[in-house]
Structures are given as structure tokens and as C-alpha cells.
Amino acid sequence: MLAQQIIAGDRRALAKAITLVESTRADHAEQAVKLLEQLMPETGKSIRLGVSGAPGVGKSTFIESLGNYLTEQGHKVAVLAVDPTSALSGGSILGDKTRMETLSVNPKAFVRPSPAGKTLGGVTRRTRESLLLCEAAGYDVIIVETVGVGQSETAVSDMTDMFLLLLSPGGGDDLQGIKRGIMELADLVLVNKADGDQASLADQTVSDYRAALYFMQARTPSWTARVNACSALNNEGVDQAWIVIKEFQAALTESGELGSLRAQQARAWMWAETAEELLAGLKGHPEVKSLVPALEKAVLAGDMPAIVAAQRLIAHYKGNQ
């Protein structure tokens, strides 16, 4: 029933399904697996975009501007926005619906903020599943907005087709602050806020980054990363960004790299999920749990190397299977 409602484009059913896959309850996990199996034939028909950038660069403004432009062109857009989770309280603000006021009420768009939790990489543990659910619901453009730029932010590239990096006008100083790994993953670099008195600075920043990318290895043989300027606030350059996105999709589809990329992502997803399940099984095993307090105490006191404690836990787990 839920699967049929999702395929029919029921937004409430889609929201309910995403809540289901994000749940940590065992019975919900079983229901989520069955649901995804039913919906798999309906997935894979969208363009998947990852959008990253430092806090304050205007990611939400750009996504709203692009989303509204695309819905006017007849597309259905889903935004999976990831908000940082407090290490102290475990809470998240989930403010993306507030920042995307017009897109969040657009009938052709679906905006879903989710907490990052303890997952590294700027995404949630269940972003992949949520992405598939949105595809099954008929959304042909899926945008994953990450927490921000960092060394671990590269995880978004393992679940999207194209990686967009947003920067503020700044030139050489900003170039020093961006991780090389992020730059090498970027398929399109957009210098946002290219308006007003920052327009000339934005043009210089575009030139700086084009020069920097010239010395970096391309992520795929059939595509060389582009650098453009835009003003999401004024809706300038957003249409040009979409043209580049379509060119990227066409180039990788023609070369066969898009299908290969998604196959590799599915394999990486399988092993990541395997590791998560094994770790959960180990931590939840009664015999292993009984050893944890003593081993942790020894490690904290410096009486035992962490690697020795880990090996004992694993050996005990294997011996009780």
C-alpha cells in the first residue's frame, strides 16, 4: 500500500517512508527493506546532484533558486538537506525549510531536512535510501545538500552523479582554505554572490579556480570540471549552471561512465551497510557486551593498547557465533 502511494506521488507517503528508513527500530528496519525492494524498479531515473560549500556561502539560496527554476521548466525536484547534529545534545535545528521558504511550498518540489547524527561525510546514514524513495515518487532531479566543506565531506560523491562546490568571492586566500580532495571531486565549481560590489572579485575568483583546476586530475575521463560565477539571490547564472549539469549528464551517459559510476556506488553502499550491520551485531552481542567495561577501563588507564582490546572483542564475538 505504501509503495503504491509513493509511486503515485503522494508526498505524505514519501515523508512517512523516509521517516521509516531513518528509524533505528528493528521492526521499522525490516519494513524499510521490504519497501525498498518493492520500489527498486522505479528508481534510477533522476539526475543526482550533491551540493557542498562552507557555511554562509549560500547553498540553500542557490538550491532554492535552482529548484524554482527547474520546476518552472516542468521538472520535479527533491531536496535532501542535511543539518549538523550537536555533539552535546544530539539535536538539530533542521532549518532548511525556513531557509527555502518558496521551494518548500512549491507543489512540484519536496524538501526534507534530516539530522546528520554521528555519520561523517556531510550526509545522514540513510540519505541513499531517501534518495531512492524520492526517485520512486517521480522526482527527476534529486539534490543532496551537505553540512559543509570538510575532509569527510567527500562521502556525498559516493551517492550522487555530479558534485557541485559553492564558493564565495575571495580569490587566493579561499583557495588555500579549501581541501584539495574536495576540489578534485568537484564537477562544477560555482562562485556565488557574484553581484553588487563583489562582482569583479567573483570574476577574479573564477579565474583563480580555473587556473587551479588546470593542475588537478579530472574525476572522469569524459568531463573536465567547470568554474562559473552566479548570484543565487538575484537568480543570475542559475540557468547556465543547469545547462552545464545537462552537458555533464549527456557526456557521462554517452561514454557509459554514468552507469558504471552508479554500479560502483551501489557496491560501495553494500559494503558500507555490511560494516554497519556487523558493528551493530558485535556491540549488541551479550557475551561481547560483558567484556566491554573491563577492556575500556584497561584502555583508559593505559594498561592495554586499543588494538589489543579490539582484537579480543572480535575474537570473542567470532568464538560465540
C-alpha positions as CSV (number, residue, x, y, z in Angstrom):
1,M,0.0,0.0,0.0
2,L,2.7,2.5,1.0
3,A,4.8,1.6,-2.1
4,Q,1.8,2.3,-4.4
5,Q,1.1,5.6,-2.7
6,I,4.8,6.6,-3.2
7,I,4.8,5.6,-6.9
8,A,1.6,7.7,-7.3
9,G,3.5,10.7,-6.0
10,D,1.8,11.0,-2.6
11,R,4.0,13.5,-0.6
12,R,2.8,12.3,2.8
13,A,3.5,8.7,1.9
14,L,7.1,9.7,0.8
15,A,7.7,11.6,4.1
16,K,6.4,8.6,6.0
17,A,8.7,6.3,4.1
18,I,11.7,8.4,4.8
19,T,10.9,8.5,8.5
20,L,10.6,4.7,8.3
21,V,14.1,4.2,6.7
22,E,15.6,6.7,9.2
23,S,14.2,4.9,12.2
24,T,16.5,2.8,14.4
25,R,13.8,0.4,15.5
26,A,14.4,-3.2,14.3
27,D,10.8,-3.7,13.1
28,H,10.9,-0.5,11.1
29,A,14.2,-1.6,9.5
30,E,12.5,-4.8,8.3
31,Q,9.6,-2.8,6.8
32,A,12.0,-0.4,5.2
33,V,14.0,-3.2,3.5
34,K,10.8,-4.7,2.1
35,L,9.6,-1.3,0.9
36,L,12.9,-0.6,-0.9
37,E,12.8,-4.0,-2.6
38,Q,9.3,-3.2,-3.9
39,L,10.4,0.3,-5.2
40,M,13.7,-0.6,-6.8
41,P,12.3,-1.0,-10.3
42,E,11.0,2.6,-10.1
43,T,14.4,4.1,-9.2
44,G,17.4,5.3,-11.2
45,K,15.6,7.7,-13.5
46,S,16.8,11.0,-12.0
47,I,19.9,13.2,-12.1
48,R,21.5,13.1,-8.7
49,L,23.3,16.3,-7.6
50,G,25.5,16.8,-4.5
51,V,25.9,20.4,-3.3
52,S,28.5,21.4,-0.8
53,G,30.2,24.6,0.4
54,A,31.3,26.3,3.5
55,P,28.6,27.7,5.9
56,G,27.4,31.1,4.7
57,V,28.3,30.5,1.1
58,G,24.6,30.4,0.1
59,K,23.9,26.7,-0.5
60,S,20.3,26.9,0.5
61,T,19.7,30.1,-1.5
62,F,21.3,28.5,-4.6
63,I,19.3,25.3,-4.2
64,E,16.0,27.2,-3.8
65,S,16.8,29.3,-6.9
66,L,17.8,26.3,-9.0
67,G,14.8,24.3,-7.7
68,N,12.3,27.0,-8.5
69,Y,13.8,27.4,-12.0
70,L,13.6,23.7,-12.7
71,T,10.0,23.4,-11.5
72,E,9.1,26.2,-14.0
73,Q,10.8,24.0,-16.7
74,G,8.5,21.1,-15.8
75,H,10.8,19.1,-13.5
76,K,10.0,17.6,-10.1
77,V,12.7,18.4,-7.6
78,A,13.5,16.7,-4.3
79,V,16.0,18.3,-1.8
80,L,17.5,16.1,0.9
81,A,19.1,18.7,3.2
82,V,21.4,17.5,6.0
83,D,21.7,19.6,9.1
84,P,24.6,19.3,11.6
85,T,23.9,17.5,14.9
86,S,25.1,18.8,18.2
87,A,27.8,16.6,19.8
88,L,26.4,17.6,23.2
89,S,22.7,17.4,23.0
90,G,22.3,15.3,19.8
91,G,19.8,17.8,18.5
92,S,19.5,19.6,15.1
93,I,17.8,22.8,14.1
94,L,16.5,21.4,10.7
95,G,16.1,24.9,9.4
96,D,16.3,24.3,5.7
97,K,12.5,24.6,5.2
98,T,12.8,28.0,6.8
99,R,15.7,29.0,4.5
100,M,13.9,27.6,1.4
101,E,10.6,29.4,2.0
102,T,9.3,29.3,-1.6
103,L,10.7,26.0,-2.6
104,S,9.3,24.2,0.4
105,V,5.8,25.1,-0.5
106,N,6.2,24.5,-4.2
107,P,3.9,21.7,-5.3
108,K,6.5,20.3,-7.7
109,A,9.2,20.2,-5.0
110,F,9.9,18.1,-1.9
111,V,12.2,19.4,0.8
112,R,13.3,17.1,3.5
113,P,15.8,18.2,6.2
114,S,17.4,15.4,8.3
115,P,19.9,15.4,11.1
116,A,23.4,14.2,10.3
117,G,23.6,12.3,13.6
118,K,27.0,10.7,14.1
119,T,27.5,10.0,10.4
120,L,30.6,11.6,8.8
121,G,30.6,12.8,5.3
122,G,28.1,15.6,5.5
123,V,25.2,13.2,4.9
124,T,22.9,11.0,7.0
125,R,23.3,7.3,7.3
126,R,20.1,6.8,5.3
127,T,20.5,9.5,2.6
128,R,20.9,6.8,0.0
129,E,17.7,5.2,0.9
130,S,15.9,8.5,1.0
131,L,17.2,9.3,-2.5
132,L,15.8,6.1,-3.9
133,L,12.4,6.8,-2.3
134,C,12.3,10.2,-4.0
135,E,13.2,8.7,-7.3
136,A,10.4,6.2,-6.9
137,A,8.0,9.1,-6.2
138,G,8.8,10.6,-9.6
139,Y,11.3,13.3,-8.7
140,D,13.6,13.6,-11.7
141,V,16.1,15.9,-10.0
142,I,17.5,15.0,-6.6
143,I,19.6,17.5,-4.7
144,V,21.6,16.4,-1.7
145,E,22.8,19.4,0.4
146,T,25.6,18.6,2.7
147,V,26.5,20.0,6.1
148,G,29.5,21.9,4.8
149,V,33.1,21.6,3.4
150,G,35.5,19.4,5.3
151,Q,37.8,16.4,4.8
152,S,35.0,14.0,5.3
153,E,32.6,15.8,3.0
154,T,33.6,13.6,0.1
155,A,31.0,11.0,1.1
156,V,28.3,12.8,-0.9
157,S,30.2,11.9,-4.1
158,D,29.5,8.2,-3.4
159,M,25.8,8.7,-3.8
160,T,25.4,11.4,-6.5
161,D,26.2,11.7,-10.2
162,M,27.5,15.3,-10.1
163,F,29.3,17.2,-7.3
164,L,28.8,20.9,-7.1
165,L,31.0,23.1,-4.9
166,L,29.9,26.6,-4.0
167,L,32.4,29.2,-3.1
168,S,32.2,32.9,-2.0
169,P,34.2,35.5,-3.9
170,G,37.6,35.6,-2.3
171,G,40.4,34.5,-4.6
172,G,43.7,33.1,-3.4
173,D,43.0,33.2,0.3
174,D,39.9,31.0,0.0
175,L,41.9,28.7,-2.3
176,Q,44.3,27.9,0.5
177,G,41.3,27.0,2.8
178,I,39.6,24.5,0.5
179,K,40.8,20.9,0.8
180,R,42.4,19.6,-2.4
181,G,40.3,16.4,-2.1
182,I,37.1,18.4,-2.3
183,M,38.4,20.3,-5.3
184,E,39.3,17.2,-7.2
185,L,35.8,15.8,-6.7
186,A,34.1,18.9,-7.9
187,D,32.5,18.6,-11.4
188,L,31.2,22.2,-11.3
189,V,32.6,25.0,-9.1
190,L,30.2,27.9,-8.7
191,V,31.4,31.2,-7.2
192,N,28.2,32.5,-5.7
193,K,27.3,36.1,-4.6
194,A,28.7,37.5,-7.9
195,D,26.6,40.7,-7.6
196,G,27.0,44.3,-6.5
197,D,30.4,45.3,-5.3
198,Q,31.5,41.7,-5.2
199,A,31.0,41.1,-9.0
200,S,34.6,41.9,-10.0
201,L,36.0,40.0,-7.1
202,A,33.9,37.0,-8.2
203,D,35.3,37.2,-11.7
204,Q,38.8,37.1,-10.3
205,T,37.9,34.2,-8.1
206,V,36.6,32.3,-11.2
207,S,39.9,32.9,-12.9
208,D,41.9,31.7,-9.9
209,Y,40.0,28.5,-9.6
210,R,40.1,27.8,-13.3
211,A,43.9,28.1,-13.1
212,A,44.0,25.8,-10.0
213,L,41.8,23.1,-11.6
214,Y,44.0,23.0,-14.6
215,F,46.6,21.2,-12.5
216,M,44.2,18.8,-10.9
217,Q,43.3,15.4,-12.3
218,A,39.8,15.1,-13.7
219,R,37.4,12.8,-11.8
220,T,36.2,11.2,-15.0
221,P,37.8,10.9,-18.5
222,S,34.9,12.4,-20.3
223,W,34.4,15.5,-18.2
224,T,36.6,18.5,-17.2
225,A,35.4,20.5,-14.3
226,R,33.9,23.9,-15.0
227,V,34.1,27.1,-13.0
228,N,31.3,29.6,-13.3
229,A,30.0,32.6,-11.4
230,C,26.4,33.1,-10.2
231,S,24.2,35.1,-8.0
232,A,21.6,32.8,-6.4
233,L,20.0,35.8,-4.6
234,N,19.3,37.5,-8.0
235,N,18.7,34.3,-9.9
236,E,21.7,35.1,-12.2
237,G,23.7,32.3,-13.7
238,V,21.5,29.6,-12.3
239,D,20.1,28.7,-15.8
240,Q,23.7,28.5,-17.0
241,A,24.5,26.1,-14.2
242,W,21.7,23.8,-15.3
243,I,23.0,23.8,-18.9
244,V,26.3,22.6,-17.5
245,I,24.6,20.0,-15.4
246,K,22.8,18.7,-18.5
247,E,26.0,18.7,-20.5
248,F,27.7,16.6,-17.8
249,Q,24.8,14.1,-17.8
250,A,25.0,13.8,-21.6
251,A,28.7,13.4,-21.6
252,L,28.8,10.6,-19.0
253,T,25.8,8.9,-20.4
254,E,27.3,8.8,-23.9
255,S,30.6,7.4,-22.6
256,G,28.9,4.8,-20.4
257,E,30.5,6.3,-17.3
258,L,27.3,7.2,-15.6
259,G,26.1,3.6,-15.4
260,S,29.5,2.5,-14.3
261,L,29.6,5.2,-11.6
262,R,26.2,4.2,-10.2
263,A,27.2,0.5,-10.2
264,Q,30.3,1.3,-8.2
265,Q,28.3,3.4,-5.8
266,A,25.9,0.5,-5.2
267,R,28.8,-1.8,-4.4
268,A,30.3,0.7,-2.0
269,W,26.8,1.1,-0.4
270,M,26.6,-2.7,0.0
271,W,29.9,-2.9,1.9
272,A,29.2,0.2,4.0
273,E,25.9,-1.3,5.1
274,T,27.6,-4.7,5.7
275,A,30.2,-2.9,8.0
276,E,27.4,-1.1,9.9
277,E,25.4,-4.3,10.4
278,L,28.4,-6.2,11.6
279,L,29.4,-3.5,14.1
280,A,25.9,-3.3,15.4
281,G,25.8,-7.1,15.8
282,L,29.1,-7.0,17.6
283,K,28.1,-4.2,20.0
284,G,24.8,-5.9,20.7
285,H,26.1,-9.4,21.4
286,P,25.6,-10.3,25.1
287,E,29.0,-12.1,25.5
288,V,30.8,-9.2,23.9
289,K,29.0,-6.6,26.0
290,S,30.1,-8.3,29.2
291,L,33.7,-7.8,28.2
292,V,33.5,-4.1,27.3
293,P,33.6,-2.5,30.7
294,A,36.9,-4.2,31.7
295,L,38.5,-3.7,28.3
296,E,37.5,0.0,28.2
297,K,38.8,0.5,31.7
298,A,42.2,-1.0,30.7
299,V,42.4,1.1,27.6
300,L,41.5,4.3,29.5
301,A,44.1,3.6,32.2
302,G,46.8,3.0,29.5
303,D,47.3,-0.6,30.6
304,M,46.2,-2.1,27.3
305,P,46.7,-0.9,23.7
306,A,43.4,-0.2,21.9
307,I,44.3,-2.6,19.1
308,V,44.7,-5.5,21.6
309,A,41.3,-4.7,23.2
310,A,39.6,-4.5,19.8
311,Q,41.1,-7.9,18.7
312,R,39.9,-9.5,21.9
313,L,36.4,-8.2,21.4
314,I,36.4,-9.5,17.8
315,A,37.9,-12.9,18.7
316,H,35.2,-13.3,21.5
317,Y,32.5,-12.4,19.0
318,K,33.7,-14.9,16.4
319,G,34.0,-17.6,19.0
320,N,30.4,-17.2,20.1
321,Q,28.8,-17.3,16.6
